[in-house]
Amino acid sequence: MVLLCFIWFSALYFGTYKLASYQDFFAPLKFLSVKYAVTSLPFIFYIYLFPENFFRSILRVCNTTLDDAFLQYTYVQTAAFLCLILGVVVVNLRKKRDALLLLPVYNYKNIKVLAFCLFCAGIIVYTVYLSRIGGIVNLLSNLDKRIELQSGQYILKLLPILYFPALLLLICIKLRNKTADKIAFVFYSITAILIFSSFGARKNALIFIITIIVAYHYIVNKIKFNRTTFLAFASLSLFVALYILIIPVLRTGNSEFDNGHKSKLRVKNLMYDTSYTFIDIFAANYYNSQNAWHLKGFFDPVTVALSKGDKAMLPPVDQGAYFSSIVKFKKHFEPSVPRSQLSGSWPIENFGFAFANFQWLGIVVFFFLQGAIFSLSYNHLSKQPGNPFLIAFYVFMIFNFNFSNLRLIQFISTTPLMYLGSILYNKFCRK
């Protein structure tokens, strides 16, 4: 059954990509097909090769077999993906065709000034954070406690500023092609990657790299498949693979690494670290009409934000803590249980949130809405395809937006920052 699941989703994602072959390289249908293929197919194929490495605790708590679990996941994920695509298509059908857009005339000097100012602002944010937690040494030596170190540090909400300096420099490179601009671009990019990586997580740095690629496509030159593109993609993939492998080792602490406990480097851990598929399989097989949430705890983030009491006695903002605790303790948990009674977190995305709350109805409604919002974001970008802030917003939406509590909070905190940057860009960088 696992092999059939792999073949079916390979055909579904590849078929969707081919149907959208006439569209732009990073249009939602293509982008989403590639995203789903990259994040789920390797995991499914790995479980086919090594079925004993699937979490047996998931099967026990769901009272099912591996084949039945994947069969149920296949049904639900197929419906979810089709509803997602339907949401994208419906919005595109209703889109009014815009007249041919005139290319903007840029103010080269102001772009460089804005890039430098935003870079300095990002460095100041990072420096303030380091001063509050005891410096860079304390941060790097406690990567395994990164969640505790970031707790209450609301200044980090401004750190996405570091996405934008490199994107703005791409415009300068397009306009003048100066060596100095290329050097500044590399410096801004490497600094951003190092800062994002210093928190012990990989997602922000990887999304930043993807944003750079998308921005290059819209600002500098359209990406096309050829020998040069293939070599560049292969080199980037090698870098990303090494990056994904190294960061978890650093996060476990030097003592583990020195003692030879390199479990994080094993393929099994790599698969579970880079895919949420096992979490979706759990949700699809565990939740039913009797234990559904029906939006319980949906407003817990507001309660947590307004409360001044012990945070451990408050419910978690990330509802993935309920998923991981159910599997670990083999006991049912649901919102709003205090964080102190839970353990760890399996971050839930749109799939887990939709099915845990309303089962099939949730899958249909929330994935359709998600697809519609992705399409609206892309349509907004298409009106100003060279706007680096709209590019960053579009990529952010594709990889981060869903209706779970955690992602909605991230959306609410990040969107105003990108909107403000877009205003500055239109006012000072375009004539």
N, C-alpha and C positions, 0 to 999 in steps of 0.2 A: 504493500500500500504506500509506503514512503516513496518508493521509486515512481509510482504512478502520480503521486502528489507532485514530485519534482518535475516530471514530464509535463503535467497539466499546467503548472504555473509558468514553466519555461515557455510553453506555447502561448499562454494567455498574455504574458508580459511582452514577449517578442512580437506577437501578433498585433497588440495594441500599438507598439512602436512602429511597425510597418504600415499600419493603417494611417498613422499620423506622419508618414514620410514626407508629405508635401509641406508640413509645417516647419516653423523655425526650429533650430537645433535645440533650444531650451524652452520650447513651448510646453505647457503643462503635461499634455499627453505623453510626449517623449520623455520629459524630465521624470515624471512619476513612474513610468515603465522601467526606466533605468534604475531609479532609486529602489523600487520594490525588488527588482531582480538582484541587485547588488547586496541588499540587506537581508534577503530571505533565502535565495536559492543556494548559496554556499552552505548555509546551516542545514537545510533540508537534505542536500546531497551528502553532507557529512554524517548525518544521522542514518541515512541509508547504508553508508559504508560501515558505520560503527554504531549499530542500534543500542548496544549496551551502554553507550555514553550519554544517552538521553536520561534526564533526571527521573529516576524511578519514583522519587517522592511525589512528583506531579501525577504520575499514573495511579499511585496508591490513594492519594487524597481525592482524586476524581473517580476512583473505582472503575478504571478502564484499562484497555490494552494499548500498546503503542500504535497498532494499525487502526484501531477504532478512534484513538485520539487524533491521528492525522486525518482520518476520513472526516470527522466532524469539523476539524480546522479547515479542511479543503472546502467544505460546503460554505462555511461562514465567510472565509476570506475571499472566496469567489464572488459572493454576493456583495461583500464590502467593496472590492475593487471595481466591480461593475457599477455600483451606485456612485462611487467616486468619479469614475469616467463620465457617467451620465450627468453629474453635476457640472463638470467641466464643459461638456458639449452643449448642454442647455443654455448656459450663460453665453457661450460663443455664438450660438444661433440667434440670441437676442441682441447681440452686440451690433451697434450701428457702425457701418463702415466709415472710418474717418477719412477725411481728405488727405492727400499726400502731405506729410509733415516736412516743413523746411528745416534744414540742419541749423542748429543754433550757432551763433557767433560767440566764441568764448573769450573771456578776459584771462589771458595766460597768467599774468602777474597775480591777480586775486586768487586764482586757483592754488598757486603755490603757497600763498600766504595762508589761505584757509587750511590747506593740508598741514602746514607747519603748526598752526595754532591748535588744530584738533589733536595732532600728535603730542604736543606739549600738555594739553589738557588730559589726555589719556595717561601720560607718564605721571602727572600730578595725582590723578586718581589712584594709580597703582602705588605710588610712594606713600600717600596718606594711609592706604590700607596696610602696607608693610609696617609703618610706624605704629599702628594700633595693635598689631599682633606680635610685635617684638622683632621685626626685621626679616630679611630674606632667608637668613640661616634657619630661623625658627620655622618658617614656612616650608622650606625644602626638607627639613628633618622630620616634619610631621605631616607628610602628604597623606598618610593613612588616616589622619584626623581632619581632612580638609573641610568636611561638612561643619564640624564644630568651629573651625577657624573662620568660616565665612558667615556663621550665624550672627544675625544682627548687623552685619556690615553692609548697610544699604547703599553706601557709596559705590559698591561694585556694580550697581545698576547702571552706572555711567561708563563702565569699562568698554562696552561695545563701540565707544568713540574710536577705539583703535582700529576698527574695521575700515574707516573712511580715508585716512591719509594716503594709503597705498592706492586706493581706487581713484582718488583725485589725481594722483601722479600719473595714472594711466592716460588721463586726458592730456596732460602736459607732454607726455611721450608721443601721443598721437599728433599733437599740434606742432612740436618743434623737433622731436626725436633727438634731444640733447643727451649726452653721456651723463651729465650731472643729474638729470632727472631720473635716468635709469639707476644710477647709484643710490639716489634718495629712495626710489621705489623699493629696491632690494633691502635697504636699511630699515625702512618702515615695516616692510613685510616680515623680515626676520625678527625684528623686535616684537611685533605683535604675536607671532607664533610662539616665541620664547615666553612672553608674559602669559598668554593663554595656557601654555603647557605647564607653567610653574605651579598651577593649581592642582596638578595631578590628574586632570581630566583631558580627554582627547577631542571631544566633540566640537568645542568652540574653535580650536585650531583647524580641524578638518573642514568645518563649515567656512572658515575664513579662506582656506585654500580654494574651495569650490567657488566661493564668491569671486575670488580673483579671476578664476577661469571664465566664469560667466561674464564678468565685467570686461575682460579682454575681448570676448566675443562681440559684445555690444558697443564697445568704445574704440578698440584698436583695429581689430580685423576679424571677420567672420571665420569661425572654426570649421574646417572641412576635413574629411577623412583622407589622408594621404600618408606617404611614408614618414614625412617629418612629424606629422601629428601623432602617428603611431609610436615613434621613438620617444617623443616627448611624454606621451601618455604612459608608456612603459616605465620610463624613468621616474615619473611622478608616482606611479603605483608602487614601485619599489621603495621609494622614500616613505610613502604613507604606510606600507606594510611594516617597515622597520620602526616607524614612529608608533604604530599601534602596539607593537610587541614590547617596545622599551618602556613606555609610560607606565603600564601596570606594574612592571618590576620596580621602578622607582617609587611607586606609590606604596608598595608593601614594606618599604624600609630597607636600609642598607644591611641590617643584620640578616634578614632572610636571604638577600642576594649573596652575601659573603658566605653563608652556611650552605649554599648550593641548592636551596629550595627554589627552583626555577619553574614552579608549576604554572606561573602566569605566562610562560613562554610556550607552553604546550598548545597544540592545535585546538584541543578541546576548549581551553579557556579563551583562546582567541575567538572561536566561534560564538561562545556564549557572551563574550564581551562586546561583540560587534553586531549582534542581532537580537531583536526583541521577539523573534518568532516563538521561542519557547514560552514566553509570557502570554502571547496570544493563544497558543495551544491550550495553556492552562485555563484562560478565561472562557474559551469556547466550550470546554468540557466540564467546567466546574459550575458555572452559573446557570440557573433555571428560574422559572417563575416563582419558586418557593424562597430562594435566597437572594433574589435581585435587590439592588439598592434603591431603585426608583428615586434617584437624585439625593439620597441621604448624604449629608456632609458636603453638599455642593457649595454651601456658603461658609464652610469651615475656614478658608483663608481670611475671610473678613473677621471671624471670631478671633483667630490667632493674631491678626494685625492690631485689633483693638484691645486685646488683653495685655495686662502688665504682670500677670502672674507667672508661675513656673511653667516654662514652655513644655516641659516633659509631661505635664498634666493636661496639655491641650492636644487636640487631634492633629495629625500630620497634614501638611499642605499637599505633600506628595502621597496620593492614595495608593501608590504602588506598595506602600508599607503593609497594607492589608493583604495583598497578594502573597508577598514573601512570607508573612507571618502565618498565613493559612497553611502553606506548604511546610514550613519549618515546624510548627507546633501541632499540625494535623488537627486544627481546631478552627471553627468558623469565626471570622472577624468581619465587621462591617462598620462603616462610619456611624457615629463619631467616637471611636475608642481612643483614649489618651495615648500619646506617642510612647510613653514609658512601658506600655504593655505590648508593644510591637517590636519587631526586629528587622533591621535592614530595609531594603526597598527594591522592588522590581518595577521600574518606571512604566506606568501604563500610558499607552498612546490612545489614538482614537478608537482602535479595536477594543482594547480592554475596557475603556470607559463606556463605550456604547453597549457592549454586550453585558457588562456587569449591571448596568442600570435598566435596560429595556430589551435585552436579547435581540431578536431579529428586527423588531421595530426600531431599536436604537441603531442597529447597523445601517438600515435603509436611510433613516433620517439624518444621522450625524455624518455619514460618509457622503451623502448627496450634498449636504451643506458645506462640508469641507472642500469638495470638488468645486462647488460654485465659488467659494471664497478664493481658492487658488486661481481660478480663471479670472476673477475680478482683479486680483493682484497683478496678474500678467497683463491684462488689458490696460491697467493703470500705467504699468511700465512701458507698454507699447506706445503710449502718447509721448513719452520722454525717454527713449531707449538709451540715451547717453547719460542719464542722471544716475550717478553712483549710489545715491541714497535709496532710490527706488529699486536699483538692482540688488542692493543688500537686503532691502525689505522683502523682495520677492523670494530670494534664496532662504531668508529666515522663515518665511511662511511655509515654503515647501518642506523644510526639515523640522520645524518646531511647532507649527500651529496645529492644534487639535483642541477638543473640547474638555480635556481633563483639567482638573484644578490647577496643577502645576504649570501646564502650558498656557493656560489662560492668563495666569499671573505674569508669566514671562512676556506674553503678548502685550498686556496692559502696561508693563513697565518699559518695554523696548520701543513700542510704536511711537510715543511722543518724541523720543530722542531722534529717531530717523526722520520724523516729520519736521522737526526743528532744523535738522541738517539739510533737508530738502529745501526749506525756505531760504536758508543762508545761501545755498547753492544757486537758486534761481535769482536771488537778489544781487549777489556780489560776483558770481562767476559767469553769468550769461549776460551778453549785451542785448 
